[in-house]
Amino acid sequence: MAITKDTIKYVAGLARIGMTGKELEHFTGQLDRILEYVHELKDLNVSGLEPTSHVMEMKNVYRADRVRPSLPVSEVLKNAPDKANNLFKVKKIIEKI
């Protein structure tokens, strides 16, 4: 699957990232090479390998949950650019297509 400039423009639009023509050219080439490499990986024989999510063994470290006092709402919201009803107010970023 070849990556085209239109694909990069579409994805950049979804992510709301503005791109110059030079950046479009650069990322089109980069992503195309990445997909070519992934396609090469499909040809590897991995039948004898066990599934894994990490190369090294991972162990979660849990801590006990403790109830502690929270910050007052006024302190939390003091640097908020916009607020309403003790909540952060943000602009809508999802649009209908």
C-alpha positions in Angstrom: 0.0 0.0 0.0 1.6 3.2 -1.1 1.1 6.4 0.9 0.1 9.4 -1.1 0.1 13.1 -0.2 -3.7 13.0 -0.1 -3.5 10.3 2.6 -1.1 12.5 4.6 -3.3 15.6 4.1 -6.4 13.6 5.3 -4.7 12.2 8.4 -3.2 15.7 9.2 -6.7 17.1 8.9 -8.1 14.6 11.3 -5.3 15.5 13.8 -5.7 19.2 13.0 -2.1 19.5 12.1 -1.2 22.1 9.5 1.6 21.0 7.1 3.7 22.7 4.5 4.3 21.2 1.1 7.8 20.3 2.2 6.5 18.5 5.3 3.9 16.7 3.2 6.7 15.4 0.9 8.8 14.4 3.9 6.1 12.5 5.8 4.8 10.9 2.6 8.2 9.3 2.0 8.7 8.4 5.6 5.4 6.7 6.1 5.6 4.9 2.8 9.0 3.4 3.9 7.5 2.4 7.3 4.7 0.5 5.6 7.1 -1.2 3.2 9.1 -2.4 6.2 5.9 -3.7 7.9 5.0 -5.5 4.7 8.5 -7.2 4.8 7.7 -8.4 8.4 4.7 -10.3 7.1 7.0 -12.7 5.3 8.9 -13.7 8.4 8.3 -17.2 9.8 7.1 -16.7 13.4 5.4 -20.0 13.9 7.8 -21.1 16.7 7.6 -17.8 18.6 5.4 -17.2 21.7 3.2 -14.1 21.6 4.5 -11.3 23.7 3.6 -7.7 24.4 7.1 -6.7 25.6 10.6 -7.8 24.8 11.5 -7.8 28.5 9.4 -9.2 31.3 7.3 -6.5 32.8 5.9 -6.4 36.3 3.3 -3.9 37.6 4.0 -2.2 40.9 0.8 -1.4 42.7 0.3 0.9 45.7 -2.5 0.9 48.1 -5.3 3.4 47.5 -5.7 5.9 50.2 -8.3 8.5 50.6 -6.7 11.9 50.9 -8.1 15.5 50.8 -8.4 17.0 47.4 -7.5 20.5 46.3 -10.3 23.0 46.7 -12.2 23.7 43.5 -11.2 27.4 43.5 -7.5 26.4 43.6 -7.9 23.9 40.8 -9.7 26.3 38.5 -7.7 29.5 39.3 -5.6 29.2 36.1 -8.4 27.9 33.9 -8.8 30.1 30.8 -12.6 29.5 30.9 -14.8 27.8 33.4 -18.5 27.2 34.1 -20.3 25.5 37.1 -17.0 24.6 38.8 -15.8 22.8 35.6 -13.2 23.5 32.9 -14.9 24.8 29.8 -13.2 23.9 26.5 -14.0 24.4 22.9 -15.8 21.7 20.9 -13.2 19.9 18.7 -15.4 17.2 17.1 -17.3 18.3 14.0 -19.8 16.4 11.8 -18.3 15.4 8.5 
